[in-house]
Amino acid sequence: MEQPNHLFPVRVYYEDTDMGGIVYHANYLRYIERARSEWVRQLGNDQNAMRDAGLVWVVRRIEADYLATARFEDELVVRTSIHRLTPARLVMDQVVTRDDTELFRARVTAVCMTLSGQPVRLPAEIRALLS
């Protein structure tokens, strides 16, 4: 995996686990969503202003692999890297690790849409932030 563009720490809380005491599979999607939100915020992409202008980020596709388990109190890190940036989409690789162990890996494709659901090219200012 290429050098991460963003690192986001996550601690596993009791509410994140299932009856077996391991992180429930859907929570990894929450972790990587939080990491993407923090990353674009840190880049300067104001999603509220973007929505006010009639555009929103939408996840179009996620390919995910569950590699190992995380448990209550584990300290995890979500590593987000740009895989590909085109005029119409942002493709990211996101990996959740505990120490040096990869637990979860996803390739996420995000696009921009109007509030009425029409796909649009990524605005030039967003592409510039990501370049």
C-alpha positions as a Markdown table, in Angstrom:
| # | Residue | x | y | z |
|---|---|---|---|---|
| 1 | Met | 0.0 | 0.0 | 0.0 |
| 2 | Glu | 1.2 | 3.5 | -0.8 |
| 3 | Gln | 2.1 | 6.1 | 1.8 |
| 4 | Pro | -1.1 | 7.0 | 3.7 |
| 5 | Asn | -2.6 | 10.4 | 3.2 |
| 6 | His | -4.3 | 10.3 | 6.6 |
| 7 | Leu | -4.1 | 8.3 | 9.9 |
| 8 | Phe | -7.1 | 8.1 | 12.2 |
| 9 | Pro | -7.0 | 6.5 | 15.7 |
| 10 | Val | -9.9 | 4.4 | 16.9 |
| 11 | Arg | -10.4 | 2.7 | 20.3 |
| 12 | Val | -12.8 | -0.3 | 20.4 |
| 13 | Tyr | -15.6 | 0.3 | 22.9 |
| 14 | Tyr | -17.8 | -2.4 | 24.4 |
| 15 | Glu | -20.7 | -1.2 | 22.2 |
| 16 | Asp | -18.6 | -2.0 | 19.1 |
| 17 | Thr | -18.4 | -5.7 | 19.9 |
| 18 | Asp | -20.7 | -8.7 | 19.3 |
| 19 | Met | -21.7 | -11.5 | 21.7 |
| 20 | Gly | -18.3 | -13.1 | 21.0 |
| 21 | Gly | -16.5 | -10.1 | 22.2 |
| 22 | Ile | -15.1 | -9.1 | 18.8 |
| 23 | Val | -15.8 | -6.0 | 16.7 |
| 24 | Tyr | -19.0 | -6.5 | 14.8 |
| 25 | His | -18.3 | -6.5 | 11.1 |
| 26 | Ala | -20.4 | -3.5 | 10.2 |
| 27 | Asn | -18.5 | -1.3 | 12.6 |
| 28 | Tyr | -15.4 | -1.4 | 10.4 |
| 29 | Leu | -17.5 | 0.6 | 7.8 |
| 30 | Arg | -18.2 | 3.1 | 10.5 |
| 31 | Tyr | -14.5 | 3.4 | 11.4 |
| 32 | Ile | -13.5 | 4.0 | 7.8 |
| 33 | Glu | -16.3 | 6.5 | 7.3 |
| 34 | Arg | -15.2 | 8.5 | 10.3 |
| 35 | Ala | -11.6 | 8.5 | 9.0 |
| 36 | Arg | -12.7 | 9.7 | 5.5 |
| 37 | Ser | -14.8 | 12.5 | 7.1 |
| 38 | Glu | -11.9 | 13.7 | 9.3 |
| 39 | Trp | -9.5 | 13.5 | 6.4 |
| 40 | Val | -11.6 | 15.7 | 4.1 |
| 41 | Arg | -12.3 | 18.1 | 7.0 |
| 42 | Gln | -8.5 | 18.4 | 7.6 |
| 43 | Leu | -7.9 | 19.0 | 3.9 |
| 44 | Gly | -10.3 | 22.0 | 4.1 |
| 45 | Asn | -13.4 | 20.4 | 2.4 |
| 46 | Asp | -16.3 | 21.9 | 4.2 |
| 47 | Gln | -19.1 | 19.4 | 3.6 |
| 48 | Asn | -21.8 | 21.7 | 5.0 |
| 49 | Ala | -20.8 | 24.4 | 2.6 |
| 50 | Met | -20.7 | 21.8 | -0.2 |
| 51 | Arg | -24.2 | 20.7 | 0.7 |
| 52 | Asp | -25.4 | 24.3 | 0.8 |
| 53 | Ala | -24.0 | 24.6 | -2.8 |
| 54 | Gly | -26.1 | 21.6 | -3.8 |
| 55 | Leu | -23.4 | 18.8 | -3.8 |
| 56 | Val | -22.7 | 15.9 | -1.5 |
| 57 | Trp | -20.1 | 13.1 | -1.3 |
| 58 | Val | -21.6 | 9.6 | -2.0 |
| 59 | Val | -20.0 | 6.2 | -1.6 |
| 60 | Arg | -20.6 | 4.4 | -4.8 |
| 61 | Arg | -18.7 | 1.2 | -4.1 |
| 62 | Ile | -16.9 | -0.6 | -1.3 |
| 63 | Glu | -14.8 | -3.7 | -1.7 |
| 64 | Ala | -13.9 | -5.1 | 1.8 |
| 65 | Asp | -11.8 | -7.9 | 3.2 |
| 66 | Tyr | -12.0 | -8.9 | 6.8 |
| 67 | Leu | -8.5 | -10.2 | 7.7 |
| 68 | Ala | -8.4 | -10.6 | 11.5 |
| 69 | Thr | -10.4 | -9.7 | 14.6 |
| 70 | Ala | -10.3 | -6.7 | 16.9 |
| 71 | Arg | -11.6 | -6.8 | 20.5 |
| 72 | Phe | -12.8 | -4.5 | 23.3 |
| 73 | Glu | -10.2 | -1.9 | 24.3 |
| 74 | Asp | -8.0 | -2.5 | 21.2 |
| 75 | Glu | -6.3 | 0.7 | 19.8 |
| 76 | Leu | -6.7 | 0.7 | 16.1 |
| 77 | Val | -5.5 | 3.0 | 13.3 |
| 78 | Val | -7.4 | 3.7 | 10.0 |
| 79 | Arg | -4.9 | 4.5 | 7.2 |
| 80 | Thr | -6.4 | 6.2 | 4.2 |
| 81 | Ser | -4.6 | 6.6 | 0.9 |
| 82 | Ile | -5.7 | 7.8 | -2.5 |
| 83 | His | -5.6 | 5.0 | -5.0 |
| 84 | Arg | -6.9 | 6.9 | -7.9 |
| 85 | Leu | -8.3 | 10.4 | -8.5 |
| 86 | Thr | -10.2 | 11.1 | -11.8 |
| 87 | Pro | -12.4 | 14.0 | -12.7 |
| 88 | Ala | -15.5 | 12.0 | -11.7 |
| 89 | Arg | -14.4 | 9.9 | -8.7 |
| 90 | Leu | -12.0 | 9.4 | -5.8 |
| 91 | Val | -10.9 | 5.9 | -5.1 |
| 92 | Met | -9.3 | 5.3 | -1.7 |
| 93 | Asp | -7.6 | 2.4 | 0.0 |
| 94 | Gln | -8.4 | 2.2 | 3.7 |
| 95 | Val | -6.7 | -0.3 | 6.1 |
| 96 | Val | -7.6 | -0.8 | 9.7 |
| 97 | Thr | -4.6 | -2.0 | 11.8 |
| 98 | Arg | -3.7 | -2.9 | 15.3 |
| 99 | Asp | 0.0 | -2.4 | 15.8 |
| 100 | Asp | 1.4 | -3.8 | 12.6 |
| 101 | Thr | -1.4 | -6.3 | 12.0 |
| 102 | Glu | -3.9 | -5.6 | 9.2 |
| 103 | Leu | -7.5 | -6.4 | 10.4 |
| 104 | Phe | -9.6 | -4.9 | 7.6 |
| 105 | Arg | -8.9 | -3.6 | 4.2 |
| 106 | Ala | -11.3 | -1.7 | 1.8 |
| 107 | Arg | -11.2 | 0.0 | -1.5 |
| 108 | Val | -13.8 | 2.8 | -1.5 |
| 109 | Thr | -15.1 | 4.7 | -4.5 |
| 110 | Ala | -16.6 | 8.1 | -3.7 |
| 111 | Val | -18.4 | 10.4 | -6.2 |
| 112 | Cys | -20.2 | 13.7 | -6.0 |
| 113 | Met | -23.9 | 14.1 | -6.6 |
| 114 | Thr | -26.4 | 16.9 | -6.6 |
| 115 | Leu | -29.0 | 16.9 | -3.8 |
| 116 | Ser | -31.5 | 15.5 | -6.4 |
| 117 | Gly | -29.2 | 12.5 | -7.0 |
| 118 | Gln | -27.5 | 13.5 | -10.3 |
| 119 | Pro | -23.9 | 12.5 | -10.6 |
| 120 | Val | -21.4 | 15.3 | -11.3 |
| 121 | Arg | -17.7 | 15.7 | -11.8 |
| 122 | Leu | -15.7 | 16.5 | -8.7 |
| 123 | Pro | -15.4 | 20.2 | -8.3 |
| 124 | Ala | -12.0 | 21.6 | -9.3 |
| 125 | Glu | -11.4 | 23.0 | -5.8 |
| 126 | Ile | -11.9 | 19.5 | -4.4 |
| 127 | Arg | -9.6 | 17.9 | -6.9 |
| 128 | Ala | -7.0 | 20.5 | -6.1 |
| 129 | Leu | -7.3 | 19.7 | -2.3 |
| 130 | Leu | -6.8 | 16.0 | -3.1 |
| 131 | Ser | -3.9 | 16.5 | -5.5 |
